[in-house]
């Protein structure tokens, strides 16, 4: 009799545990987001500042490579601005997809910045077995600096992986009032990428964009390393639709240009 009661108790405990687990899964939504949905995505933006439009372009391209993804951002000036302050920046990150969480983890990143006649390159390699990343920088083809930095125990992102992980809701649901603080790696620093999500309906500053993008759902205020944007404070405003497609960016106080904006011109999936 005791054995029968014990078996019944275990049976009910198992059922209750299963119900609680199912409730948790449905409550938390998509526990294992599919990172492969970005394969083949290409987003092209027109860049402008102040009253000037189409002074540059930026293209975000995501491609499949082996069992992971490669994202390349290619941004350059155009027209009259290109003749005055030629800039051409390329950022490329190779990422693997975590088997359990589907988080995109950077394994290698390449950055090239050309400003007039000046050229700077940085390559970063992530070593997860030893929990460090190694970086090397060049100026005009000559090695300028190299070193390594210890990765955080929970892992680190670069600016590309953190962008796509945020869109894939790896860090949590993107909704009004949500706040995210993610550790990133840049050269010999581990700056935090912080993002605060607010509703587009309560944003007065969006009046100029609503006619172009009436489906903007969220405004995300991002703070990151100022060196990445060549700006004074590293502030970035991102405009997202309900499916979390970034239709616009505003980089605040870019040195020499003021507020620099990028508006989605073409989307290919």
N, C-alpha and C positions, 0 to 999 in steps of 0.2 A: 504493500500500500504506500509506504514511504517513497519507494522508487517511482511508482506511478505518479504520485504528487510532484515529485521532483521533475519528472519528464514533462508533465503538464506545465509546471512553472517555467521550465526552460523554453517550452513551445511558445507560451504567451510572451515571455521576455523577448524572444527572437522576433515575434510579430510586432511587438511594440517598438523595438529598436528599428525594424525595417520601416515602420510607419513614420517614425521620427526622422529617419534618414531621408525618406522620400519627401517629407514636408520641408526639410532643410534644402534639398536640391531644388524643389520647385520655388521656394522662397528666394533663394539666391540667384535664380535664373540660370543663365548659361555658364555652368561651372567650368567647362572646358571649351572655350571659344576656339573657333577654327581659324588659325592664322593663314591657312592656305587661300582664304578668300581674297587676299591681296595680290595673288599671283596674276601677272599681266596688267595690273592697274597702272595707268599713266595719267598724271594730273599736270596740266600746264597752266601757269599763271602769268598774267601780264603784271608788270611792276610799274609803279608810279609813285610820285611824291608831290606834295603841295598841289599845284595846279597842272602839273605835267603828267601825262599818261603815256603808257607804252615806252618807257625809257629803259626797259629791260624785260627779260623773261626768266622764269624758273620752272624747271620740269622735274617732277618726282616720278621715277620709274621703278617699278617693282618686278623682279624676274625670279623665276625658280632656278635654283642651282643645287644639284644633288638632292639632299634631303632638307635643304633650307631655302632661304630667300636672300636676294641681293637687292638693296635699294640704292639708287643713285640719284642724287640731287645735283642738277646742273643749272647754275644761275649766272647770268651775264648781263652787262649793260648793253644798251642799243641806242641808235640814233645820235642826237647831239650830245647826250650825256656820256656816251661811250668815247667820244672824241676828247671830252674834257677830263674824265676820271675813269679810264678803262678798268673794269673789274670783271673777273671771271673766276667763280668759285665752284669747285666740284667736291662733293662729299659722297663717299661710297662705303656702305657697311654690309659685310657678309654676316648672315645670322643663321643659327640653327634653331629648330623648333623643339622645345623641351617635350619629352615624351609624356610627361604627366600633366603639366599645366598648360601646354601649348604656348608658353611664353617665348617670345623671340629673344635669343641670347646672342649678343655680338661676339664674333670670334676674330674678326679683323676689320679695321676701319682705315680709310684713306681720305685724306683731306688735302686739297690743293687750292691755294688762294693766290690769285694774280691781281696786283694793284699797280696799274701803269707798268713800269719796268720791273717791279719787285715780284718775286715768286717765293712762296713758302709752301712746304710740303710736310705733312705729318702722317706717319703710319703707326697704328696701334695694334698690338696682338694680345689677345686675351688667353691666359693660361689658367684654366679652371682647376686643373689638377693641383697646381701649386698656389692657387688663389691669388694670382697677381696678373697685372697687365704691363706689358713693356711698350714703350713709345720711343720714337726717334723723329727728330725734325731736321729739315734741310732749309737752307736759305741760298738761293741762286746755285743750287746743285751741290752745295757744301754742307756736310753734317754740322748742325748748329748745337743740338742738345739731344741727349738720350737718357733714359732712366726707366724706373718702374714704380708702380704704386700698388699697394695691397688692396685687393678687392674686399668689399663688405661681405660678411658671411651669407647674407641673403641674396647676394649677386648685385651686379652693377649694370647699368645701361649706358649707351651713348645717346646722343641727341636723336639719332634716327630710330634706334630700337625703342626708346621711350615713347616716341611719337606714335609708332604703330601699335605698341602694347597698350597705350592709353586708348586709342581708337578701338582696339579689340576688347576693351574693358577687362584687361588682365588684372589691373590694380583695384578694380571695383566698378560698380555701375556709374556711368557718366550721366548725371542728372543735376537738376538745379540744387545748389547748395553743397554739392560734393567738393571735397578738397583732397588733393593728392600731393604727397611729398616723396619723391623717388630719388635715391642716390644715383648719381651719374659719375662718369669718369671723363676728365678732360686734362690731358697732359699730366702734370704732377699734382692734380687737385681732384677732389671728390665733391663737386658742388651739388647741391640739391636742386632738382627740378621740381618746382612747386606750381600747382595749377588749381585755380578756383573757378568753379563752374557756376554761371548765373543764367537766368532766362533772358532770351533775346527780347521778350516783350517788355521788359523793364529797363531796356538800354536806350537812352536818348541818343547816344553816339551812333546808333545804327541807322538813323534816318537817311543818310546818304547812300546806304547799301541796300535798303529794303526793296527799292525798285528793281535792282539787278538780281537780288537773291531773296525772293519773298518767303522761301522755305527755311530761312535760318532759324534754328531752334535754340541753340546755346551759344553763349559767349564765354570763352575760357581765357582768364587772365593768367599768363604764364610768367614766371620769373626764372631766369637761367643765367649762366655765366655770361657777363657782358662782352667778353672777348669773342664769343661765338657770333654775335650780331654786329660787332664793331659799334656798339652803342654805349651810351653813358651808364645805363642802369640794368640792361639785360631784360627789358620788359617786352613781352610779346602778347598780342591779342589775337586769338584764333576764333573764327566764325564757323560753327558746325551746323550741319543739317541734322534731322532726326536720326538718320542712319549713320551719323558721325563722319560724314564726308567733309573735309575742310574746304570750304568754298572761298575763304579769304583769310589773309594774315595782315596784321599791322605791327611792324617793328617800330617801337617807340624810340625817338631821339637817337637815330642813327647818326654817327659823327659825320658832319659835313652835309647831311641831307635832311635831317629832321625825321618826321614820321614817314616811314617807307611802307607802302602797302602792296599786297599781291592779291589779285582777283582771279578766280578760276575762269579760264577761257575754254578749256577743252578737257573732257574726261573720257578715258577709254578703259573699259574693263574686259 
